[in-house]
Amino acid sequence: MSVSRIERVSQAVIVALLSLLCLSVLYPFFYMLAISLNEGADAAKGGVYLWPRSFTFINYEIVLGNEVIRHSYLITIGRTILGTITGLLVTLLAAYGLSYRALPLRNGLLTYVLITMLFNGGLVPLYIQLFNLGLVNSFWVYIIPTMFSAWNMFVMLKFIQGIPDALIESAELDGAGPVRILFQIVIPLSKPMLAALGLFTAVGHWNDWFAGAFFVTDQSLIPVQTFLQQLLQASDLSAVLGSNSNQEALARGSQMQNITLMSIKMAVVMVSALPILCVYPFLQKYFVKGVLIGSVKG
């Protein structure tokens, strides 16, 4: 089928606009990468835009050699893995239970969950509740409050309701109970949805700085994003180096003179962003396949 000239021009314009949009998104990333790989004192002079002018790894050596940052990474990795697993488990079980139309008080439960998704009590009541539960200043403040997501539950519920009733009924005729149906029918068919929701949950845990900033005062329990938020507000390098840390780096003298707060900030941003960015290419296909199926089928 021949393509008219107007269609070719419109396609070229669309490609050009999307390319500009893509560049506008990627440029800040490459700029931060260039600054993080450049000597801080040299970068402070300006003129570093896409590639480092005075290449060095000293910024990453300082960041990765800092005990506070390494520990905050362990906190972030631990909460992301544990929070994603528990979040998917609770969401799946809740959606599977509410998918049974004969469940007593099912409509009332769905209405209650919907209300919690639309309204909340605010930050102060949440803090009081977490304090009374003993979760403030605890690692579990990252896990327990995020185990259940109303939005994820409704998406998962829609997906489960889209599974043919005949498939479940035939399993019940063969003597399969709810648990066996869950593990042998629902979960295998829900892998795209679980992958999509798992990615959403993992990204939410990895990027969350709020809980660490407001519900945790112990520096040994803050995640890396909260540390980055504190670093972005810092006015000197002591927020990163501390008084007793990185003594080996401090002993190198001449190299340390080339480090600035901005170069350290860029290195921390890159180190905190790269791991989750590497996950996207492997799970990107599940975004449309999983979420669209779960939101359209009914």
Residue pairs with C-beta under 8 A, 6 or more apart in sequence:
29 273
30 50
31 49
31 50
32 266
32 269
32 270
33 266
33 270
34 48
34 49
34 50
34 51
34 52
35 43
35 48
35 52
35 262
35 263
35 266
36 59
36 60
36 263
36 266
36 267
36 269
36 270
37 52
37 55
37 56
37 57
37 59
38 48
38 52
38 53
38 54
38 55
38 56
38 263
39 54
39 56
39 58
39 258
39 259
39 263
40 59
40 258
40 259
40 260
40 261
40 262
40 263
40 264
41 257
41 258
41 259
41 260
42 48
42 53
42 54
42 258
43 53
43 54
43 260
43 262
43 263
44 260
44 262
47 53
54 258
56 255
56 258
58 249
58 255
58 256
58 258
58 259
59 259
59 263
59 264
59 266
59 267
60 267
60 271
61 249
62 240
62 241
62 246
62 249
62 259
62 264
62 267
63 69
63 240
63 264
63 267
63 268
63 271
64 70
64 271
65 246
65 248
65 249
66 240
66 241
66 242
66 245
66 246
67 245
68 219
68 227
68 242
68 245
69 224
69 227
69 240
69 268
69 271
71 220
72 222
72 223
72 224
72 226
72 227
73 224
75 139
75 142
75 221
75 222
75 223
75 224
76 205
76 206
76 223
76 224
76 225
76 272
78 139
79 139
79 142
79 143
79 205
79 223
80 202
80 205
80 206
82 143
83 142
83 143
83 146
83 147
83 201
83 202
83 205
84 198
84 201
84 202
84 205
86 143
86 147
87 146
87 147
87 148
87 149
87 152
87 201
88 194
88 197
88 198
88 201
90 147
90 148
91 148
91 149
91 152
91 153
91 156
91 197
92 156
92 186
92 187
92 190
92 194
94 148
94 153
95 153
95 154
95 156
95 157
95 159
95 160
96 160
96 178
96 182
96 186
97 103
98 106
98 109
98 110
98 153
98 157
99 157
99 160
99 161
100 106
100 178
103 109
113 150
113 153
113 154
114 150
114 154
116 150
117 150
117 151
117 154
120 126
123 214
126 145
127 136
127 214
127 215
130 136
130 141
130 145
130 215
133 144
135 141
135 144
135 145
135 215
136 215
136 216
137 215
137 216
137 217
137 218
137 221
138 216
138 221
139 221
141 211
141 215
141 216
142 205
142 208
142 211
142 212
142 223
145 211
146 201
146 204
146 205
149 201
152 197
152 200
152 201
155 193
155 197
155 291
155 294
155 295
156 190
156 193
156 197
156 294
158 294
158 295
158 296
158 297
158 298
159 190
159 193
159 290
159 293
159 294
159 297
160 186
160 190
161 297
161 298
162 293
162 294
162 297
162 298
163 185
163 186
163 189
167 185
168 181
168 185
171 180
171 181
171 184
171 185
172 181
176 184
176 185
187 194
192 286
192 289
192 290
192 293
193 290
193 291
193 293
193 294
194 290
195 283
195 286
195 290
196 283
196 286
196 287
196 289
196 290
196 291
196 294
197 290
198 283
199 279
199 280
199 283
199 286
199 287
202 276
202 279
203 276
206 225
206 275
206 276
207 225
207 276
208 223
208 225
209 223
209 225
209 226
209 228
209 229
211 223
211 226
212 221
212 222
212 223
212 225
212 226
213 222
213 226
213 229
213 230
216 222
216 226
222 230
224 268
224 271
224 272
225 272
227 268
228 265
228 268
228 269
228 272
230 239
231 239
231 240
231 264
231 265
231 268
232 265
234 240
234 261
235 261
236 261
237 259
237 260
237 261
237 264
240 261
240 264
240 268
241 249
241 250
249 255
249 256
250 256
